[in-house]
């Protein structure tokens, strides 16, 4: 029962982490600037994400523009996109594999060994998904921090961490933690020894030889 509870907890954490990775990928707030210029402030905030850039006006309206061309984007941004999309796809595969191996599901009940292996395999997929998202968000955050502290970067064009980065870090941590719980939920096999066989008792010797 304890391993079943740990397995369920791991799946819930990994699933929430996967949902968080999807939300983080879709959000435009990967980096944000608090003002648009030095002279006349035309926007309260500027945001840039993986797919679009947005500007929130002083009236509260938000205007977003999707990036025009994929080939014109920086290679680092394209790599971040690829890692996040790969994390989402891996998480989707991990959901189906882990659900198949859950003890509360009736699928593959006739073979408990394969069922446990499916749960562990789903946990490994979630760990890989979380690692991909963690690498993508950390890489992007490192670029933002380096540009912010670069003395050659103009003050009015410096960006800070956006909320999507924090959600991505939390989601990848949940995916890693949940995947680890799924891998640890498999109970250890107890060493089984073959039953002792009784040997027939030797007939009591009478001391007489028969010809």
C-alpha positions in Angstrom: 0.0 0.0 0.0 2.9 2.4 0.8 4.4 1.9 -2.7 1.0 2.5 -4.2 0.6 5.8 -2.4 4.1 6.9 -3.4 3.3 6.0 -7.0 0.1 8.0 -7.0 1.9 11.0 -5.4 4.7 10.8 -8.0 2.2 10.7 -10.9 0.2 13.7 -9.5 3.4 15.8 -9.1 4.8 14.8 -12.5 1.4 15.6 -14.2 1.2 19.0 -12.5 4.8 19.6 -13.6 3.9 18.7 -17.2 0.9 21.1 -17.1 3.2 23.8 -15.8 5.7 23.2 -18.6 2.9 23.7 -21.1 1.7 26.9 -19.4 5.3 28.3 -19.2 5.9 27.5 -22.9 2.8 29.4 -24.0 3.2 32.4 -21.8 4.9 35.5 -23.3 6.4 36.7 -20.1 9.8 35.0 -20.4 11.5 38.3 -19.9 10.1 41.7 -19.1 11.1 45.4 -19.1 9.4 47.8 -16.8 9.5 50.8 -19.2 9.8 51.4 -22.9 12.0 54.5 -23.1 13.6 57.5 -21.4 11.5 60.4 -22.7 7.9 59.4 -23.1 6.6 56.2 -21.5 4.2 54.7 -24.0 3.8 51.3 -22.3 3.8 50.1 -18.7 5.6 46.9 -19.5 7.2 45.0 -22.4 7.2 41.3 -22.5 9.0 38.8 -24.8 8.4 35.1 -24.9 9.2 32.2 -27.1 6.5 32.9 -29.7 5.6 36.5 -29.4 6.3 39.9 -27.9 3.7 41.9 -26.0 3.3 45.5 -24.7 0.8 46.4 -22.0 -0.4 50.0 -22.5 -1.1 52.4 -19.7 -4.8 51.9 -20.3 -4.4 48.2 -19.4 -4.7 46.9 -22.9 -2.2 44.3 -24.1 -1.0 44.1 -27.6 1.0 41.1 -28.8 2.8 40.4 -32.0 3.9 37.0 -33.2 7.4 36.7 -34.4 7.4 37.1 -38.2 10.0 34.6 -39.3 11.5 31.5 -37.7 14.8 31.8 -39.6 15.3 35.4 -38.3 15.2 34.3 -34.7 18.4 33.8 -32.6 19.7 30.2 -32.6 19.5 30.2 -28.8 15.8 31.1 -28.9 15.1 28.3 -31.4 17.0 25.8 -29.2 14.9 26.9 -26.2 11.7 26.4 -28.2 12.9 22.9 -29.3 13.7 21.9 -25.8 10.4 23.1 -24.4 8.4 21.4 -27.1 10.4 18.2 -26.6 9.7 18.4 -22.9 5.9 18.7 -23.6 5.9 15.7 -26.0 8.0 13.6 -23.6 5.6 14.5 -20.8 2.6 13.4 -22.9 4.3 10.0 -23.5 5.1 9.8 -19.9 1.5 10.3 -18.9 0.3 7.4 -21.0 3.1 5.1 -20.0 2.8 5.9 -16.2 -1.0 5.5 -16.3 -0.6 2.1 -17.8 1.7 1.1 -15.0 -0.3 2.5 -12.1 -1.5 0.0 -9.6 -5.0 1.6 -9.5 -5.5 0.8 -13.2 -6.7 -2.5 -14.4 -4.5 -2.6 -17.4 -1.9 -5.4 -17.5 -3.1 -6.9 -14.2 -2.1 -10.3 -15.4 1.6 -9.4 -15.4 2.6 -7.3 -12.4 6.3 -7.3 -13.3 5.6 -5.6 -16.6 3.1 -3.3 -15.0 5.7 -2.1 -12.5 8.3 -1.7 -15.2 5.9 0.5 -17.1 5.5 2.8 -14.1 9.2 3.1 -13.7 9.7 3.7 -17.4 7.1 6.5 -17.2 9.0 8.0 -14.3 12.2 8.0 -16.3 10.4 9.8 -19.2 9.1 12.4 -16.8 12.7 12.9 -15.4 14.0 13.5 -19.0 11.1 15.9 -19.7 11.8 17.8 -16.5 15.6 18.0 -17.4 14.8 19.3 -20.9 12.6 22.1 -19.4 15.1 22.9 -16.7 17.9 23.2 -19.2 15.8 25.4 -21.5 14.6 27.8 -18.7 18.0 28.0 -17.1 19.7 28.7 -20.4 17.3 31.4 -21.3 17.5 32.9 -17.8 21.3 32.9 -18.0 21.1 34.9 -21.3 18.8 37.4 -19.7 21.0 37.9 -16.7 24.2 38.3 -18.8 22.5 40.9 -21.0 21.2 42.7 -17.9 24.7 43.0 -16.3 26.4 43.7 -19.6 27.7 47.4 -19.4 27.2 47.8 -23.2 23.5 47.1 -23.0 21.5 50.3 -22.9 19.6 50.9 -19.7 16.2 51.3 -21.4 16.6 47.9 -23.2 17.5 45.8 -20.2 15.1 42.9 -19.4 14.5 41.0 -16.2 13.2 37.5 -15.4 9.6 37.1 -16.4 6.9 35.0 -14.6 7.1 32.3 -17.2 10.7 31.5 -16.2 9.7 31.0 -12.5 6.7 28.8 -13.6 9.1 26.8 -15.8 11.6 26.3 -13.0 8.9 25.1 -10.6 7.2 22.9 -13.2 10.5 21.2 -14.1 11.2 20.6 -10.5 7.8 19.0 -10.0 8.4 16.8 -13.1 11.8 15.7 -11.7 10.4 15.0 -8.3 7.3 13.2 -9.5 9.4 11.1 -11.9 11.8 10.1 -9.1 8.9 9.0 -6.9 7.6 6.9 -9.7 10.9 5.2 -10.1 11.2 4.6 -6.4 7.6 3.3 -6.0 8.6 -0.1 -7.4 8.9 -2.5 -4.5 12.0 -4.5 -4.1 11.7 -8.1 -5.0 11.9 -10.4 -2.1 14.4 -13.3 -2.5 12.3 -16.4 -2.8 13.9 -19.7 -1.9 12.6 -23.0 -3.3 10.7 -25.1 -0.8 12.7 -27.7 0.9 12.1 -31.1 -0.4 11.8 -34.0 1.9 14.0 -36.9 1.3 12.6 -40.4 1.8 13.8 -42.1 4.9 16.1 -45.0 4.3 14.6 -48.3 5.2 15.9 -49.6 8.5 18.5 -52.1 7.9 17.6 -55.5 9.4 21.2 -56.7 9.2 20.1 -59.6 6.8 21.1 -59.9 3.2 18.7 -61.5 0.9 19.8 -63.3 -2.2 
